[in-house]
C-alpha cells in the first residue's frame, strides 16, 4: 500500500507522510459491504467460470494435503 501511495504521489508531484500505529490487522472486515454483496449474489447468482479462467494451483503446490480445487461458488455470509 505504501508503494502505491508513493507512486500516486510521484504522478501528482506531491508528497506523502506515512504514520504507523501500534496495531496491525491482517483482515479488516466491511460488514455493510459484505451484506450488500451477499444480497446481490442471492439475486443474480454466482458467476460461472470456464476451466481456463480458474487459476491452477500446480505451481504453488505444497507438500501438505492439497486444498479444494477451483473457485468457491457457494454464497455465504460473514
C-alpha positions as CSV (number, residue, x, y, z in Angstrom):
1,X,0.0,0.0,0.0
2,X,2.8,2.4,0.8
3,X,4.4,1.8,-2.7
4,X,1.0,2.5,-4.3
5,X,0.8,5.8,-2.3
6,X,4.3,6.7,-3.3
7,X,3.5,6.1,-6.9
8,X,0.4,8.2,-6.7
9,X,2.4,11.0,-5.1
10,X,5.0,10.8,-7.8
11,X,2.4,11.1,-10.5
12,X,0.7,14.1,-8.9
13,X,4.0,15.7,-7.9
14,X,3.0,15.7,-4.2
15,X,4.4,14.0,-1.1
16,X,3.1,11.5,1.4
17,X,3.6,11.1,5.1
18,X,3.3,7.5,6.4
19,X,2.4,7.1,10.0
20,X,2.2,3.6,11.5
21,X,0.1,2.8,14.5
22,X,0.6,0.3,17.3
23,X,-1.8,-2.2,15.8
24,X,-1.6,-4.4,12.8
25,X,-4.7,-6.1,11.4
26,X,-4.4,-8.9,8.9
27,X,-8.0,-8.6,7.9
28,X,-10.4,-5.7,8.2
29,X,-13.9,-6.7,7.5
30,X,-16.5,-4.5,5.9
31,X,-19.7,-5.9,7.3
32,X,-22.0,-3.4,5.4
33,X,-20.3,-4.1,2.1
34,X,-20.5,-7.9,2.8
35,X,-24.2,-7.7,3.4
36,X,-24.8,-5.8,0.2
37,X,-22.7,-8.3,-1.8
38,X,-24.5,-11.2,-0.1
39,X,-27.9,-9.8,-1.1
40,X,-26.8,-9.1,-4.7
41,X,-25.3,-12.6,-5.1
42,X,-28.6,-14.1,-3.8
43,X,-30.4,-12.0,-6.5
44,X,-28.2,-12.6,-9.5
45,X,-26.4,-15.8,-8.5
46,X,-22.7,-16.6,-8.5
47,X,-20.8,-16.0,-11.8
48,X,-19.7,-19.1,-13.7
49,X,-16.1,-19.6,-14.9
50,X,-14.6,-21.6,-17.7
51,X,-11.8,-24.0,-16.9
52,X,-9.3,-21.6,-18.4
53,X,-10.5,-18.8,-16.0
54,X,-10.0,-21.0,-12.9
55,X,-6.5,-20.5,-11.6
56,X,-4.2,-23.5,-11.4
57,X,-2.6,-24.3,-8.1
58,X,0.1,-26.6,-9.5
59,X,2.9,-24.0,-9.4
60,X,2.1,-23.3,-5.7
61,X,1.6,-26.9,-4.6
62,X,3.0,-27.7,-1.2
63,X,3.9,-31.0,0.4
64,X,0.9,-30.9,2.7
65,X,-2.6,-32.0,1.9
66,X,-3.9,-30.1,-1.1
67,X,-6.9,-27.8,-0.7
68,X,-10.1,-28.0,-2.7
69,X,-9.5,-27.1,-6.4
70,X,-11.3,-24.3,-8.3
71,X,-13.3,-21.3,-7.2
72,X,-15.8,-21.5,-4.3
73,X,-19.2,-20.7,-5.8
74,X,-21.2,-21.0,-2.6
75,X,-23.0,-17.9,-1.3
76,X,-22.3,-17.3,2.4
77,X,-22.5,-14.5,4.9
78,X,-19.5,-13.5,7.1
